[in-house]
């Protein structure tokens, strides 16, 4: 396991920021780390990267304990905090070479060239960091986090505030890294999670409340079946209510209807169309999107 967390807890006096958190990650896996603001995500990441000591519990990275072996843990982790700290008066290439030498990289110049290519910084490498856009600063941050070729990459809100083009580019970099590294990714962008993450961890008020794939979480939180149909002919919505297990029909206009049922009634809807000589142009089952899943799972913890 790249990361193993067992009963990890962080307290500030009587306030519990992280409460007995336990999870594991595998190599070549991108894990989404989600939760509302103040849920304990950044605190957990800071403990895993040895910036904060835990109050209770244990965690290890690549077999090294975060309390007993903090130097070894740091050697195996690349970390991009939410507020990307850079020496903005340095040139990009100069800064990355400085970071490589801090990590005692064997061939620092060659490694800098490789990271500049990986993160698409070729045209920016001779500029001062202060002259870069936020998107390129994020690339510099990721290049710095990867400069020593760590096995685990921890990214806290790496795409916050980026424009759509920058989002797509940074996501592609993360996806490339996740093909051979473990990536723990904190974000509030559900589309990003859906696109990138192999598995999702959700915490709320310091407690782990979900650990599964996006598809499984969507299925588990689907309490009703929502089915959309399109007919060539408009009909009175109440006619559909004769179908067993159907709860509600919403007329969307132009022969389109959204139906809520207590079970999957697509076969019954097809049979209804045949029996009533209706032309069925389309039918699909609508699943909870990830944003709705997130709201459902975290709503209980709001106080």
MILUM-231991 format. One line per field, with one value per residue (C-alpha): residue in one letter; x, y, z. Coordinates in Angstrom, 2 decimals. Layout:
% residues N
r = A / ...
X = X / ...
Y = Y / ...
Z = Z / ...
% end
This chain:
% residues 303
r = X / X / X / X / X / X / X / X / X / X / X / X / X / X / X / X / X / X / X / X / X / X / X / X / X / X / X / X / X / X / X / X / X / X / X / X / X / X / X / X / X / X / X / X / X / X / X / X / X / X / X / X / X / X / X / X / X / X / X / X / X / X / X / X / X / X / X / X / X / X / X / X / X / X / X / X / X / X / X / X / X / X / X / X / X / X / X / X / X / X / X / X / X / X / X / X / X / X / X / X / X / X / X / X / X / X / X / X / X / X / X / X / X / X / X / X / X / X / X / X / X / X / X / X / X / X / X / X / X / X / X / X / X / X / X / X / X / X / X / X / X / X / X / X / X / X / X / X / X / X / X / X / X / X / X / X / X / X / X / X / X / X / X / X / X / X / X / X / X / X / X / X / X / X / X / X / X / X / X / X / X / X / X / X / X / X / X / X / X / X / X / X / X / X / X / X / X / X / X / X / X / X / X / X / X / X / X / X / X / X / X / X / X / X / X / X / X / X / X / X / X / X / X / X / X / X / X / X / X / X / X / X / X / X / X / X / X / X / X / X / X / X / X / X / X / X / X / X / X / X / X / X / X / X / X / X / X / X / X / X / X / X / X / X / X / X / X / X / X / X / X / X / X / X / X / X / X / X / X / X / X / X / X / X / X / X / X / X / X / X / X / X / X / X / X / X / X / X / X / X / X / X / X
X = 0.00 / 1.33 / -0.57 / -1.94 / -3.94 / -5.22 / -7.38 / -5.63 / -6.85 / -6.04 / -7.37 / -7.01 / -7.99 / -11.57 / -12.07 / -11.64 / -10.43 / -9.86 / -11.55 / -10.12 / -9.61 / -8.66 / -8.06 / -5.51 / -4.36 / -2.72 / 0.03 / -1.14 / -4.40 / -5.89 / -7.97 / -10.34 / -10.33 / -13.57 / -15.46 / -17.08 / -14.94 / -13.60 / -14.10 / -10.46 / -9.03 / -6.09 / -5.35 / -5.16 / -2.87 / -0.60 / -0.33 / 0.49 / 3.22 / 4.63 / 3.75 / 1.46 / 1.87 / -1.20 / -2.79 / -3.61 / -3.48 / -0.85 / -0.14 / 2.61 / 3.72 / 5.50 / 6.06 / 7.52 / 5.77 / 4.89 / 6.02 / 9.00 / 10.40 / 9.40 / 12.48 / 11.87 / 8.19 / 9.09 / 11.46 / 8.58 / 5.94 / 5.43 / 3.14 / 1.30 / -0.52 / -3.74 / -1.87 / 1.02 / 4.15 / 6.72 / 9.78 / 8.26 / 11.44 / 13.24 / 13.16 / 11.23 / 14.26 / 16.29 / 13.60 / 13.20 / 16.98 / 17.04 / 14.30 / 16.14 / 19.33 / 17.46 / 16.23 / 19.77 / 18.59 / 21.42 / 21.26 / 19.37 / 19.66 / 18.33 / 15.49 / 14.51 / 14.36 / 12.14 / 9.74 / 9.53 / 8.55 / 6.06 / 4.25 / 4.40 / 6.63 / 9.03 / 8.00 / 7.95 / 11.13 / 13.22 / 10.59 / 10.37 / 7.62 / 6.04 / 5.34 / 3.41 / -0.36 / -1.96 / -2.20 / 1.53 / 2.29 / 0.31 / 2.41 / 5.57 / 4.13 / 3.43 / 6.89 / 8.43 / 6.36 / 7.56 / 11.19 / 12.54 / 10.39 / 8.24 / 5.95 / 3.07 / 1.70 / -0.60 / -2.42 / -4.62 / -7.00 / -4.52 / -7.01 / -8.77 / -9.27 / -8.08 / -9.83 / -11.31 / -8.20 / -5.90 / -8.20 / -7.98 / -4.19 / -3.56 / -5.99 / -4.08 / -0.83 / -2.45 / -3.88 / -0.43 / 1.15 / -1.60 / -0.74 / 2.33 / 2.08 / -0.37 / -2.23 / -4.32 / -6.35 / -8.45 / -10.93 / -14.42 / -14.91 / -17.10 / -16.50 / -12.81 / -13.42 / -15.62 / -12.99 / -9.81 / -10.44 / -10.41 / -11.88 / -13.39 / -12.96 / -15.46 / -14.99 / -17.35 / -16.54 / -13.37 / -15.14 / -14.80 / -18.32 / -17.64 / -14.91 / -15.89 / -15.90 / -18.06 / -20.33 / -20.89 / -21.61 / -24.15 / -25.90 / -25.92 / -27.52 / -30.10 / -33.30 / -35.66 / -35.54 / -35.69 / -36.45 / -36.67 / -38.73 / -39.48 / -42.63 / -43.46 / -46.95 / -47.88 / -50.11 / -51.80 / -49.22 / -51.88 / -52.17 / -48.70 / -49.71 / -51.61 / -48.22 / -47.47 / -44.64 / -44.74 / -44.79 / -44.64 / -44.60 / -43.16 / -44.17 / -41.06 / -42.88 / -42.50 / -43.38 / -40.66 / -41.47 / -39.41 / -40.75 / -39.98 / -40.64 / -39.87 / -38.28 / -36.92 / -40.06 / -38.42 / -39.85 / -43.32 / -42.95 / -41.99 / -45.00 / -47.25 / -46.04 / -46.70 / -50.18 / -51.18 / -49.64 / -47.20 / -43.86 / -41.09 / -38.21 / -35.93 / -35.68 / -32.90 / -32.44 / -31.02 / -28.55 / -27.55 / -24.71 / -21.71 / -22.67 / -26.01 / -24.25 / -21.91 / -24.85 / -26.74 / -23.77 / -22.64 / -26.08 / -26.49 / -23.36 / -24.53 / -25.50
Y = 0.00 / 3.46 / 5.14 / 3.39 / 5.39 / 3.84 / 5.70 / 8.97 / 11.78 / 15.46 / 17.53 / 21.21 / 21.33 / 20.07 / 20.49 / 17.34 / 18.25 / 14.65 / 11.77 / 8.22 / 8.27 / 4.96 / 4.22 / 2.80 / 3.68 / 1.62 / 2.38 / 3.82 / 5.02 / 8.51 / 8.93 / 11.87 / 13.30 / 15.23 / 17.03 / 20.37 / 23.30 / 22.61 / 18.85 / 18.07 / 17.43 / 19.84 / 18.83 / 15.17 / 16.04 / 18.06 / 15.10 / 12.71 / 15.07 / 15.50 / 19.19 / 18.45 / 15.70 / 13.54 / 13.55 / 9.84 / 7.00 / 6.10 / 6.52 / 5.34 / 6.28 / 3.60 / 1.72 / 4.67 / 5.94 / 9.65 / 10.13 / 7.79 / 8.31 / 11.83 / 12.34 / 9.09 / 9.98 / 13.35 / 11.63 / 9.52 / 12.29 / 15.19 / 17.84 / 20.76 / 22.73 / 24.63 / 27.96 / 27.15 / 28.58 / 29.63 / 31.86 / 34.23 / 36.26 / 33.19 / 32.01 / 28.78 / 26.72 / 28.25 / 27.44 / 23.84 / 23.35 / 24.76 / 22.28 / 19.39 / 20.19 / 20.46 / 16.90 / 15.85 / 14.58 / 12.69 / 14.49 / 17.68 / 19.42 / 16.41 / 16.02 / 19.68 / 19.28 / 16.20 / 17.95 / 21.04 / 18.80 / 16.79 / 19.90 / 21.85 / 24.65 / 24.74 / 28.22 / 29.60 / 28.12 / 31.28 / 33.58 / 34.75 / 32.97 / 36.33 / 36.86 / 33.57 / 33.09 / 31.08 / 28.05 / 28.07 / 28.68 / 25.52 / 23.66 / 24.90 / 23.69 / 20.23 / 20.11 / 21.00 / 18.30 / 15.72 / 16.85 / 14.06 / 11.39 / 10.51 / 7.50 / 9.45 / 12.81 / 14.81 / 17.69 / 20.10 / 22.01 / 21.99 / 23.43 / 26.07 / 29.33 / 28.07 / 28.82 / 25.94 / 25.60 / 25.53 / 23.03 / 20.60 / 20.91 / 20.41 / 17.48 / 15.80 / 16.24 / 14.68 / 11.81 / 11.11 / 11.08 / 8.81 / 6.09 / 5.18 / 7.14 / 7.26 / 10.58 / 11.86 / 14.73 / 17.20 / 19.21 / 20.71 / 20.21 / 17.13 / 16.90 / 16.67 / 13.81 / 11.99 / 12.40 / 11.62 / 9.55 / 5.77 / 5.96 / 8.58 / 9.25 / 11.67 / 13.09 / 15.30 / 16.94 / 14.85 / 11.52 / 9.23 / 8.78 / 7.19 / 5.11 / 3.79 / 4.38 / 7.17 / 4.62 / 2.66 / 5.81 / 6.91 / 3.55 / 3.45 / 6.90 / 6.35 / 6.16 / 6.54 / 5.70 / 8.74 / 7.92 / 10.34 / 9.45 / 11.21 / 10.42 / 11.50 / 12.39 / 14.56 / 12.81 / 13.73 / 12.95 / 11.31 / 8.50 / 7.36 / 7.16 / 3.94 / 2.18 / 0.32 / 1.67 / 5.07 / 7.92 / 11.16 / 12.50 / 15.88 / 17.18 / 18.82 / 19.79 / 18.66 / 15.07 / 14.78 / 13.48 / 12.90 / 10.03 / 9.08 / 5.49 / 3.16 / 0.60 / 0.38 / 0.53 / 1.00 / -2.30 / -1.23 / 2.13 / 0.42 / -1.90 / 1.11 / 2.80 / -0.34 / -0.91 / 2.72 / 2.90 / 5.61 / 6.16 / 6.04 / 8.19 / 7.81 / 6.57 / 6.81 / 6.31 / 9.36 / 8.58 / 10.81 / 13.04 / 13.19 / 16.62 / 15.24 / 12.26 / 14.64 / 16.73 / 13.67 / 12.17 / 15.39 / 16.87 / 14.84 / 16.40 / 19.99 / 21.60
Z = 0.00 / -0.85 / 1.99 / 5.06 / 7.58 / 10.82 / 13.33 / 12.48 / 14.75 / 15.14 / 18.04 / 18.86 / 22.50 / 22.64 / 18.88 / 16.79 / 13.29 / 12.12 / 13.90 / 13.75 / 9.99 / 8.33 / 4.63 / 2.19 / -1.32 / -4.04 / -6.54 / -9.89 / -8.34 / -8.31 / -5.16 / -4.81 / -1.29 / -0.85 / 1.87 / 2.71 / 3.77 / 7.26 / 6.98 / 7.78 / 4.30 / 4.46 / 8.05 / 6.98 / 4.09 / 6.37 / 8.75 / 5.89 / 4.67 / 8.20 / 8.47 / 11.43 / 14.05 / 14.71 / 18.15 / 17.95 / 15.44 / 12.85 / 9.16 / 6.84 / 3.35 / 1.33 / 4.57 / 6.53 / 9.64 / 9.56 / 13.18 / 13.40 / 9.88 / 8.73 / 6.51 / 4.64 / 4.24 / 2.71 / 0.31 / -1.02 / -1.19 / -3.55 / -2.06 / -3.63 / -0.90 / -1.58 / -1.57 / -3.87 / -2.16 / -4.76 / -4.78 / -7.33 / -7.87 / -9.19 / -12.80 / -13.46 / -14.41 / -11.58 / -9.02 / -10.15 / -10.13 / -6.59 / -5.54 / -7.20 / -5.31 / -2.02 / -2.63 / -3.62 / -7.00 / -8.69 / -12.05 / -11.23 / -14.61 / -16.52 / -14.03 / -14.41 / -18.18 / -17.81 / -15.41 / -17.62 / -20.53 / -18.48 / -17.21 / -20.48 / -19.22 / -22.19 / -23.31 / -19.75 / -18.30 / -18.75 / -17.23 / -13.65 / -11.72 / -10.85 / -14.58 / -14.96 / -15.03 / -12.25 / -14.52 / -15.21 / -11.54 / -10.76 / -13.31 / -11.60 / -8.28 / -9.71 / -11.32 / -7.95 / -6.22 / -8.77 / -9.04 / -6.78 / -8.49 / -5.44 / -5.40 / -3.84 / -4.96 / -2.68 / -4.37 / -2.41 / -4.75 / -7.69 / -10.21 / -8.09 / -9.99 / -13.38 / -16.66 / -18.76 / -20.95 / -17.94 / -16.21 / -19.11 / -19.30 / -15.56 / -15.46 / -18.27 / -16.32 / -13.22 / -15.27 / -16.75 / -13.28 / -11.93 / -14.43 / -12.37 / -9.09 / -6.23 / -6.37 / -3.47 / -4.91 / -2.94 / -5.03 / -4.98 / -8.73 / -9.13 / -12.89 / -12.13 / -9.70 / -12.22 / -14.95 / -13.02 / -9.90 / -9.62 / -6.11 / -3.82 / -0.10 / 1.45 / 4.93 / 6.91 / 10.24 / 10.41 / 9.86 / 6.85 / 5.45 / 2.05 / 0.37 / -3.05 / -6.79 / -8.20 / -9.88 / -6.68 / -4.68 / -7.28 / -7.10 / -3.29 / -3.00 / -5.74 / -3.67 / -6.64 / -10.34 / -12.60 / -16.23 / -19.14 / -22.22 / -25.47 / -27.48 / -31.02 / -29.76 / -26.79 / -24.25 / -21.00 / -18.24 / -16.06 / -18.63 / -17.63 / -13.97 / -14.69 / -14.78 / -11.55 / -9.33 / -11.05 / -8.52 / -10.48 / -14.03 / -15.02 / -18.47 / -19.99 / -23.18 / -26.81 / -25.94 / -23.28 / -19.80 / -16.67 / -14.58 / -10.97 / -9.90 / -7.01 / -9.36 / -12.88 / -15.07 / -18.47 / -19.78 / -18.59 / -20.31 / -23.55 / -23.25 / -22.53 / -25.73 / -27.80 / -26.35 / -26.92 / -30.40 / -29.34 / -31.01 / -28.43 / -29.70 / -26.70 / -23.12 / -20.53 / -16.80 / -15.05 / -12.27 / -9.38 / -10.48 / -8.19 / -6.90 / -5.69 / -4.10 / -2.27 / -0.99 / 0.22 / 2.05 / 3.74 / 4.52 / 7.72 / 9.18 / 8.85 / 12.09
% end
